[in-house]
């Protein structure tokens, strides 16, 4: 079973976290109402700029990971 490149696999994970157009504030309010004594934590990436920054970091970091993974194989 072929999984694809490391960049592809991480991008697929990012796609699952996309919440563009949704309100992070509203999501936190729902969690806060459900669990009033806990700090509200929400899953997902709500901002295009945040996603862009994560992808840039991915592009810079995966060559390093590829070199390290090859060392251990």
PATI-200016 format. One record per atom (N, C-alpha, C, CB): residue in one letter; chain; x, y, z. Coordinates in steps of 0.02 Angstrom, whole numbers, plus 50000, padded with zeros to 5 digits. Glycine has a CB too. Example, Ala and Ser with C-alpha at 12.3 -4.5 7.8 and 13.67 -1.06 7.14 Angstrom:
2
a,A,50660,49716,50390
a,A,50615,49775,50390
a,A,50660,49835,50390
a,A,50565,49776,50452
s,A,50642,49888,50354
s,A,50684,49947,50357
s,A,50645,50002,50394
s,A,50704,49970,50286
end
This chain:
73
x,A,50042,49941,50000
x,A,50000,50000,50000
x,A,50045,50062,50000
x,A,49952,50000,50061
x,A,50037,50103,49949
x,A,50077,50163,49943
x,A,50043,50220,49981
x,A,50087,50182,49868
x,A,50081,50255,50022
x,A,50054,50309,50063
x,A,50065,50378,50032
x,A,50085,50307,50131
x,A,50112,50384,49987
x,A,50128,50449,49958
x,A,50186,50480,49996
x,A,50068,50495,49960
x,A,50209,50536,49970
x,A,50266,50569,50001
x,A,50247,50596,50070
x,A,50292,50627,49957
x,A,50297,50613,50108
x,A,50286,50641,50174
x,A,50247,50706,50170
x,A,50353,50653,50210
x,A,50264,50748,50122
x,A,50228,50811,50112
x,A,50154,50797,50097
x,A,50260,50853,50055
x,A,50141,50750,50053
x,A,50072,50732,50035
x,A,50033,50708,50096
x,A,50072,50678,49981
x,A,50063,50664,50136
x,A,50030,50638,50195
x,A,50013,50692,50245
x,A,50074,50585,50228
x,A,50059,50738,50256
x,A,50046,50793,50303
x,A,49994,50840,50276
x,A,50111,50831,50319
x,A,49996,50854,50211
x,A,49944,50897,50180
x,A,49875,50866,50187
x,A,49960,50909,50107
x,A,49871,50800,50181
x,A,49806,50766,50189
x,A,49781,50776,50261
x,A,49813,50690,50173
x,A,49826,50773,50309
x,A,49807,50785,50378
x,A,49784,50857,50388
x,A,49866,50770,50425
x,A,49818,50904,50355
x,A,49797,50974,50359
x,A,49727,50982,50331
x,A,49846,51018,50320
x,A,49712,50950,50275
x,A,49645,50956,50245
x,A,49590,50935,50293
x,A,49641,50915,50181
x,A,49604,50884,50333
x,A,49555,50861,50382
x,A,49543,50913,50436
x,A,49577,50795,50413
x,A,49591,50957,50447
x,A,49586,51008,50499
x,A,49558,51074,50475
x,A,49653,51019,50530
x,A,49547,51081,50410
x,A,49522,51145,50381
x,A,49453,51161,50408
x,A,49520,51141,50305
x,A,49447,51221,50435
x,A,49382,51246,50460
x,A,49370,51316,50433
x,A,49380,51245,50538
x,A,49392,51329,50371
x,A,49386,51395,50341
x,A,49312,51414,50337
x,A,49418,51397,50270
x,A,49299,51477,50354
x,A,49230,51502,50352
x,A,49192,51490,50416
x,A,49193,51469,50295
x,A,49219,51451,50461
x,A,49187,51439,50526
x,A,49219,51486,50577
x,A,49194,51365,50548
x,A,49183,51499,50630
x,A,49207,51544,50682
x,A,49241,51504,50738
x,A,49149,51586,50711
x,A,49304,51519,50749
x,A,49340,51486,50803
x,A,49310,51508,50871
x,A,49416,51503,50800
x,A,49291,51571,50874
x,A,49261,51597,50936
x,A,49197,51558,50953
x,A,49246,51672,50928
x,A,49154,51547,50903
x,A,49092,51510,50916
x,A,49107,51438,50936
x,A,49047,51511,50854
x,A,49157,51408,50905
x,A,49175,51339,50922
x,A,49199,51335,50994
x,A,49230,51313,50874
x,A,49238,51385,51016
x,A,49261,51387,51085
x,A,49203,51398,51133
x,A,49314,51442,51094
x,A,49155,51440,51114
x,A,49097,51452,51157
x,A,49057,51387,51167
x,A,49052,51506,51126
x,A,49050,51347,51115
x,A,49013,51284,51121
x,A,49049,51238,51170
x,A,49007,51249,51052
x,A,49115,51234,51165
x,A,49153,51192,51211
x,A,49148,51219,51282
x,A,49228,51188,51189
x,A,49151,51285,51289
x,A,49147,51317,51355
x,A,49080,51303,51387
x,A,49159,51393,51349
x,A,49026,51304,51347
x,A,48959,51291,51374
x,A,48952,51218,51395
x,A,48906,51309,51323
x,A,48982,51173,51357
x,A,48977,51102,51371
x,A,49020,51082,51432
x,A,48998,51061,51310
x,A,49079,51112,51437
x,A,49126,51098,51491
x,A,49147,51163,51525
x,A,49188,51059,51465
x,A,49105,51191,51568
x,A,49119,51258,51596
x,A,49182,51263,51638
x,A,49061,51280,51637
x,A,49206,51209,51667
x,A,49264,51213,51711
x,A,49329,51197,51676
x,A,49255,51166,51768
x,A,49327,51190,51610
x,A,49387,51173,51572
x,A,49404,51231,51525
x,A,49378,51107,51532
x,A,49468,51236,51509
x,A,49490,51285,51459
x,A,49467,51260,51390
x,A,49567,51296,51461
x,A,49431,51302,51353
x,A,49406,51279,51288
x,A,49462,51269,51236
x,A,49356,51328,51261
x,A,49465,51210,51209
x,A,49514,51193,51157
x,A,49475,51165,51098
x,A,49568,51142,51183
x,A,49488,51192,51039
x,A,49453,51168,50980
x,A,49503,51139,50930
x,A,49413,51225,50947
x,A,49479,51091,50893
x,A,49518,51058,50841
x,A,49509,51096,50776
x,A,49497,50984,50833
x,A,49562,51104,50738
x,A,49554,51132,50672
x,A,49596,51194,50661
x,A,49484,51148,50660
x,A,49599,51212,50597
x,A,49635,51272,50575
x,A,49582,51317,50542
x,A,49694,51255,50524
x,A,49570,51374,50572
x,A,49516,51418,50552
x,A,49538,51474,50506
x,A,49483,51447,50612
x,A,49603,51484,50498
x,A,49629,51541,50461
x,A,49670,51519,50401
x,A,49670,51586,50506
x,A,49659,51552,50343
x,A,49699,51538,50284
x,A,49773,51555,50297
x,A,49673,51579,50224
x,A,49784,51610,50334
x,A,49854,51630,50348
x,A,49889,51579,50392
x,A,49855,51699,50381
x,A,49854,51552,50440
x,A,49884,51501,50483
x,A,49901,51440,50441
x,A,49837,51482,50541
x,A,49855,51419,50398
x,A,49868,51360,50355
x,A,49927,51374,50310
x,A,49805,51343,50314
x,A,49931,51434,50283
x,A,49987,51452,50239
x,A,50053,51448,50277
x,A,49976,51522,50210
x,A,50053,51472,50339
x,A,50114,51470,50380
x,A,50133,51398,50395
x,A,50104,51510,50445
x,A,50084,51356,50410
x,A,50099,51285,50424
x,A,50127,51251,50363
x,A,50035,51249,50448
x,A,50100,51266,50304
x,A,50125,51235,50243
x,A,50196,51258,50227
x,A,50078,51250,50184
x,A,50210,51322,50240
x,A,50278,51347,50229
x,A,50327,51311,50274
x,A,50281,51423,50241
x,A,50309,51303,50337
x,A,50351,51266,50384
x,A,50360,51194,50361
x,A,50321,51268,50455
x,A,50307,51164,50336
x,A,50310,51096,50310
x,A,50361,51092,50252
x,A,50241,51073,50285
x,A,50358,51139,50206
x,A,50405,51139,50149
x,A,50477,51145,50172
x,A,50388,51196,50101
x,A,50488,51183,50225
x,A,50556,51193,50250
x,A,50581,51134,50292
x,A,50560,51257,50290
x,A,50535,51101,50327
x,A,50555,51050,50375
x,A,50558,50979,50347
x,A,50507,51051,50432
x,A,50517,50964,50297
x,A,50516,50895,50271
x,A,50582,50872,50240
x,A,50462,50888,50220
x,A,50621,50915,50207
x,A,50686,50890,50183
x,A,50730,50866,50241
x,A,50722,50945,50144
x,A,50727,50902,50296
x,A,50764,50881,50355
x,A,50740,50813,50380
x,A,50758,50934,50411
x,A,50674,50804,50383
x,A,50646,50740,50405
x,A,50666,50684,50358
x,A,50570,50745,50410
x,A,50663,50697,50294
x,A,50681,50646,50245
x,A,50753,50623,50255
x,A,50672,50672,50173
x,A,50798,50670,50268
x,A,50868,50651,50280
x,A,50875,50610,50343
x,A,50912,50714,50284
x,A,50840,50629,50396
x,A,50844,50593,50459
x,A,50813,50524,50453
x,A,50809,50633,50515
x,A,50758,50518,50419
x,A,50725,50453,50411
x,A,50768,50405,50370
x,A,50656,50461,50378
x,A,50801,50430,50319
x,A,50844,50388,50279
x,A,50903,50362,50320
x,A,50869,50426,50218
x,A,50926,50402,50368
x,A,50981,50382,50410
x,A,50963,50321,50452
x,A,51002,50440,50455
x,A,50899,50317,50474
x,A,50879,50262,50518
x,A,50854,50201,50481
x,A,50826,50286,50564
x,A,50846,50205,50416
x,A,50822,50147,50378
x,A,50879,50100,50362
x,A,50786,50169,50314
end
